[in-house]
Structures are given as structure tokens and as C-alpha cells.
């Protein structure tokens, strides 16, 4: 039975999505899961799906030590990183994970480069530093380990914060656990819609949504300089997990394992939102000049404001590998039928009502 190593896998976002997808996929029992973490703490969602600790083992590792990580990778066949270090160490962590995977004899490795496609991540200055040189280092070891980059575009789940503009009241732990058990690791409502994504979006209503805040009826959408709507690829967190789970069964990985929930224009996204909400939204349109002016005034300490402006500027460019992606995993894993934007909005809008 092969073993998947998941660096940062206790996260309620991508870690949870991949683990729960493996549990629910037909081939789930064929994979053991080893989570690499800085501590042995088992989050509530993991306790809900693996109460007896029979299917997931947590091993502690110091990501800044190749020796520590290599020791934790004993018996691991495939290592996937979902780490998201915001302290400036993200790039070094990926390099250390790669070197440790080679040292431990792993067959496959995927660094944490989720989001835009490979060239897109390097085209956005806010994300460039975390990925620069990592893939080149992976290629240095291509005779020893098979590597890929998993990319999914933007998370559809940011729209969920606009459906649930206020955080749900925190329940006692035993009640939370019951709800998570009933939902296979996801509690019905906001948790099921946002799937662990933090309220980091830049909508002016403070909802934490990005691009559209449905409940409060507002949108801020990038537009190309020629006045046309750019394209955007949106994928739910859980669909990313399902695509990754099925990808583990493939005999060979492509260098870029891009996955697509749906690619549509910003105008189509707006139309879906207005149809679900049954009203016109108050739309602010921004172009590249607006965003370039904004970037000049963003504090160097405000990383998220910088990131959102950079992402919207990338959407304005309407380039392949930045705002929108060509599907690869969809073709290789046709069993996965991803959620469309319309399906996502309709499902969770009804839950919120």
C-alpha cells in the first residue's frame, strides 16, 4: 500500500481537501497518509474523519532542516506540499522538502505552488519570491524524482464569504465535532462553502470575499484595457482535493498538473451572481491604470492588499497561466466532475437563506 506524505496537511483548507478526498474516493483505502507538521496536534476536522487514528499519522518535522524532514519521510512514496509560510521562508521550505524527498527515496514530489499557472506565479511580484527557482531545482533532480506543479487558478470559495458575510458563531467543541462528522469533515453552512479559506479578500464590506460579495450586493471586477471582460479560472478547494486524489493513481505526471473548475469571463461571473441573488449588484470596475495607482500607495507591510491588487492587475492582462488556465488534470482524470460557478452559488446561497 503506497504512502502519501502531505507537508502542512493539518490545514483546514488544502490539507483537509486532499485527505477527505482520499477517504471518499473509490481508491481511498489503498493509500496511507502521513502528515508532516510542526506539531502533533490533530485538528478537529481530522478527528472527525479519523477518530481512531487508523488512517492518518502525524509526524513532526522542522521544515528548515533537510535531515529532520528526511527522517519524517521514512516509507513515504509521494510527497505533496501544501505549506503556506508567510514569514518569508516559503521558498526555502520547498527546496528543503525537495532535497529531503530525494534523500528519503521518494518517487514523486509536488512543491507548494498552488494558484496561477507556473509562469503566472512568477509574473506576479507578490508571489514570485515564494516560487522563484524552485522548479529549476526540481529539474536538477529529475533523474531521481518525478515532480509536478499543481495549479488551480483562483479559489471559488472566496465567493462563499460574500454569501456568509459574517462569521458563524463558534459552537462548543463537541457540537462542532458532530457537525464535522455528519459532513465528512465539513460542517454544513459557512464551513462547507468556504472550505477552510480565511476571510482575507479585499471587499469593502469587510466580508472577506473577493470580487463579489453576494449578500451585500457589491462587486469589484477587473476589466481589460480594451473594455472587454477578462477570463478567470475558478476551482473549489474540495475539487482541488479530488483532482489531486485521482492524480495519485496516474502512472505518470505531467510537469504542470493544472486543474480547472470552470473558466468564464468576469461578466459571466457577474451574471451568475445576479441571477442567484435576483438583483443587480453595485459594480465597481477597475482597470490596469487604477490598479497601478493603487499599488503605488500600498504599504510595503500590507502584503494582502499588495497581493489582491497584483492579482487583479494580472486578470486585466487576460493571459493564459495567469487569470485563466488550460486544463490538464481534467483530461487525465475525467472521473472528477468539478463544481461550476453557478452550481456553487446556487447551492450555498440556498443554504445561507
C-alpha positions in Angstrom: 0.0 0.0 0.0 1.6 3.3 -1.1 2.0 6.2 1.3 1.3 9.9 0.7 3.2 12.4 2.6 1.4 15.8 3.0 3.6 18.6 4.3 1.3 21.1 6.1 -1.6 18.7 5.8 -3.3 19.6 9.0 -4.5 22.8 7.4 -8.3 23.2 7.2 -8.0 24.2 3.5 -5.9 22.1 1.1 -4.8 19.6 3.7 -8.3 18.8 4.6 -9.4 18.8 0.9 -6.8 16.2 -0.1 -7.2 14.0 3.0 -11.0 13.9 2.8 -10.9 13.3 -1.0 -8.7 10.3 -0.5 -11.1 9.0 2.2 -14.1 9.3 -0.1 -12.6 8.2 -3.4 -13.1 4.6 -4.5 -9.3 4.0 -4.2 -9.1 5.8 -0.9 -8.2 2.8 1.3 -5.2 2.0 -1.0 -3.3 5.0 0.3 -1.8 5.5 3.7 -1.4 9.2 4.7 1.5 10.7 6.6 1.1 14.4 7.5 4.2 16.4 8.2 3.6 19.1 10.7 5.4 21.3 13.2 3.3 19.8 16.0 1.3 16.6 16.6 -1.9 18.5 17.2 -4.8 16.8 15.4 -7.3 19.4 14.2 -11.0 18.8 14.8 -11.8 18.0 11.2 -9.2 15.2 11.2 -10.5 13.8 14.5 -14.0 13.8 12.8 -12.9 11.7 9.8 -10.3 9.5 11.5 -11.4 9.2 15.2 -9.3 6.1 15.9 -6.2 7.5 14.2 -6.1 4.5 11.9 -5.6 6.1 8.6 -3.6 9.3 9.1 -0.3 9.5 11.0 1.1 12.9 12.0 4.9 13.1 12.1 6.7 16.3 13.4 9.3 17.9 11.3 11.4 21.0 11.2 10.9 22.3 7.6 14.1 24.3 7.9 16.1 21.1 8.4 16.5 18.7 5.5 17.6 16.0 7.9 14.5 16.4 10.1 12.2 16.2 7.1 14.0 13.3 5.5 13.7 11.4 8.8 9.9 12.1 8.9 9.6 10.8 5.3 10.5 7.2 6.0 8.3 4.9 3.9 6.7 7.8 2.0 6.3 7.3 -1.7 4.8 10.6 -2.8 5.3 14.0 -1.1 2.9 16.9 -1.8 3.4 20.2 -0.1 0.5 22.5 0.9 2.6 24.7 3.2 2.0 28.4 3.2 4.7 30.1 5.3 4.1 33.8 5.4 7.4 34.6 7.2 9.5 34.7 4.0 10.6 31.1 4.3 8.2 29.5 1.8 10.7 29.2 -1.0 13.4 27.6 1.3 10.8 25.3 2.8 10.0 23.9 -0.7 13.7 23.5 -1.5 14.2 21.6 1.7 11.2 19.4 1.1 12.6 18.5 -2.3 16.1 17.7 -1.0 14.6 15.7 1.8 12.3 13.7 -0.6 15.3 12.9 -2.7 17.3 11.9 0.3 14.5 9.7 1.6 14.0 8.0 -1.7 10.5 9.3 -2.5 9.3 8.7 -6.0 7.3 11.8 -6.5 7.2 15.4 -5.2 5.0 18.4 -5.8 6.1 21.7 -4.2 3.5 24.2 -2.8 2.9 26.4 -5.9 -0.9 26.4 -5.8 -2.8 29.1 -7.7 -1.9 30.6 -11.0 0.0 28.5 -13.6 3.8 28.2 -13.4 4.6 31.2 -15.5 1.8 33.2 -13.9 3.1 32.8 -10.4 6.5 34.2 -11.5 4.8 37.1 -13.4 3.1 38.4 -10.2 5.6 40.1 -8.0 3.7 39.3 -4.8 4.1 35.5 -5.4 7.3 35.4 -7.3 9.6 35.3 -4.3 8.0 32.2 -2.9 8.4 30.1 -6.1 11.4 31.6 -7.8 14.0 28.9 -8.7 12.0 26.0 -7.0 11.0 24.3 -10.3 14.5 24.7 -11.7 15.9 22.9 -8.6 13.3 20.2 -9.1 14.5 19.7 -12.7 18.1 19.2 -11.4 16.9 16.0 -9.7 14.6 14.8 -12.5 16.6 11.6 -12.8 15.9 10.8 -9.2 12.4 12.0 -8.5 9.3 12.8 -10.6 8.0 16.3 -9.9 5.0 18.4 -10.9 3.2 21.6 -10.1 -0.5 21.5 -9.1 -2.3 24.7 -10.2 -6.0 25.5 -10.0 -6.4 29.3 -10.8 -8.3 31.1 -8.1 -10.4 29.6 -5.3 -14.1 29.7 -6.0 -14.6 29.6 -2.2 -13.9 33.3 -1.8 -17.4 33.9 -3.2 -18.6 32.0 -0.1 -17.6 34.7 2.3 -19.8 37.0 0.4 -22.7 34.6 0.9 -21.9 34.3 4.6 -20.7 37.9 5.2 -20.5 37.4 9.0 -18.6 34.6 10.7 -20.8 32.0 12.1 -20.9 31.8 16.0 -18.3 29.4 17.3 -20.0 26.3 18.8 -18.7 24.2 21.7 -16.1 21.7 20.5 -18.3 18.6 20.9 -21.1 20.2 18.8 -18.5 21.2 16.1 -17.2 17.7 16.1 -20.7 16.2 15.5 -21.3 18.6 12.6 -17.9 17.8 11.0 -18.6 14.0 11.4 -22.0 14.4 9.7 -20.5 16.3 6.8 -17.4 14.0 6.2 -15.0 16.6 7.6 -17.0 19.7 6.7 -19.7 21.4 8.8 -22.8 22.4 6.8 -23.1 26.2 6.2 -20.1 28.5 6.0 -17.5 25.8 6.6 -18.9 23.7 3.8 -18.9 26.7 1.5 -15.6 28.3 2.3 -13.7 25.1 3.0 -11.1 26.5 5.3 -10.3 29.6 3.2 -9.6 32.5 5.6 -11.5 35.8 5.3 -8.7 37.6 3.5 -10.5 39.1 0.5 -10.5 42.8 0.0 -14.2 43.6 -0.4 -15.1 47.0 1.1 -17.9 45.4 3.2 -15.3 43.5 5.3 -16.8 40.1 4.4 -13.5 38.7 3.4 -14.9 37.9 -0.1 -13.0 38.6 -3.3 -14.5 40.1 -6.5 -18.2 39.6 -5.4 -20.0 39.9 -2.1 -23.3 38.4 -2.9 -25.3 39.0 0.3 -24.4 42.7 0.4 -24.8 43.1 -3.3 -21.5 44.5 -4.3 -18.7 43.6 -6.8 -15.3 44.9 -7.7 -14.3 43.4 -11.1 -11.2 43.9 -13.2 -11.6 44.8 -16.9 -9.2 44.7 -19.8 -7.9 47.9 -21.2 -9.9 47.4 -24.3 -13.1 47.4 -22.2 -13.8 43.7 -22.5 -14.2 41.3 -19.6 -11.1 39.1 -18.9 -11.3 35.4 -18.2 -10.9 33.8 -14.8 -10.4 30.2 -13.8 -12.2 29.3 -10.5 -12.0 26.0 -8.7 -13.4 24.9 -5.3 -11.0 23.7 -2.6 -12.7 20.3 -2.4 -12.5 19.8 -6.2 -8.7 20.5 -6.0 -8.5 17.8 -3.4 -10.5 15.4 -5.6 -8.3 16.1 -8.6 -5.1 15.5 -6.6 -6.5 12.3 -5.1 -7.2 10.9 -8.6 -3.9 12.2 -9.9 -2.1 9.9 -7.4 -3.3 6.9 -9.4 -1.8 8.1 -12.7 1.2 6.2 -13.9 2.9 9.5 -14.9 2.5 13.1 -14.0 2.7 16.0 -16.5 5.2 18.8 -15.5 2.2 21.0 -14.8 -0.9 19.4 -13.5 -3.3 22.3 -13.9 -6.9 21.7 -12.9 -10.0 23.8 -13.8 -13.3 24.0 -12.0 -14.7 26.5 -14.6 -13.2 29.2 -16.8 -15.6 32.1 -17.5 -15.4 35.8 -18.1 -15.8 38.3 -15.3 -19.1 39.4 -17.0 -20.4 35.8 -16.9 -19.4 35.6 -13.2 -21.4 38.7 -12.5 -24.4 37.4 -14.5 -24.4 34.2 -12.4 -24.2 36.1 -9.2 -27.1 38.5 -10.1 -29.3 35.6 -11.3 -28.8 33.8 -8.0 -29.3 36.9 -5.8 -32.2 38.0 -8.0 -31.0 41.6 -8.1 -28.5 43.9 -9.8 -25.2 44.3 -7.9 -23.4 47.6 -7.3 -20.4 47.0 -9.5 -17.1 48.9 -9.3 -15.0 48.3 -12.5 -11.2 48.6 -12.2 -8.6 48.7 -15.0 -4.8 48.4 -15.1 -4.3 52.1 -14.6 -6.5 52.1 -11.5 -4.6 49.2 -10.0 -1.1 50.6 -10.8 -2.1 53.8 -9.0 -3.3 51.7 -6.1 -0.1 49.7 -5.9 1.9 52.9 -5.6 0.0 53.7 -2.4 0.0 50.3 -0.8 2.2 50.0 2.3 5.1 47.5 1.9 3.9 46.0 5.2 0.4 45.3 3.8 1.1 42.0 1.9 -2.6 41.1 1.4 -3.5 44.5 -0.1 -0.5 44.2 -2.4 -1.4 40.7 -3.4 -5.1 41.5 -4.2 -4.1 44.5 -6.4 -1.4 42.4 -8.1 -3.9 39.6 -8.8 -6.5 42.0 -10.2 -3.8 43.5 -12.4 -3.0 40.0 -13.7 -6.7 39.5 -14.5 -6.7 42.7 -16.5 -3.9 41.3 -18.7 -6.1 38.3 -19.5 -3.2 35.9 -20.2 -3.0 32.2 -20.2 -1.4 30.8 -17.0 -2.3 34.0 -15.1 -6.0 34.7 -14.9 -7.1 31.5 -16.7 -5.6 28.1 -17.2 -5.7 25.3 -19.7 -7.0 22.0 -18.0 -4.6 19.1 -17.8 -5.9 17.0 -14.8 -9.4 17.3 -16.1 -8.4 15.5 -19.2 -6.3 12.9 -17.4 -8.9 12.3 -14.6 -12.3 12.5 -16.3 -13.9 10.8 -13.3 -13.8 14.2 -11.5 -16.7 16.4 -12.4 -15.9 19.7 -10.9 -18.4 22.2 -9.5 -19.4 25.1 -11.8 -19.7 28.7 -10.5 -23.5 28.6 -11.0 -23.8 25.3 -9.1 -21.6 26.6 -6.3 -23.5 29.9 -5.9 -27.0 28.2 -6.1 -26.1 25.5 -3.6 -24.6 27.8 -0.9 -27.0 30.7 -1.4 -29.9 28.4 -0.6 -28.0 27.1 2.5 -27.5 30.7 3.7 -31.1 31.6 3.2 
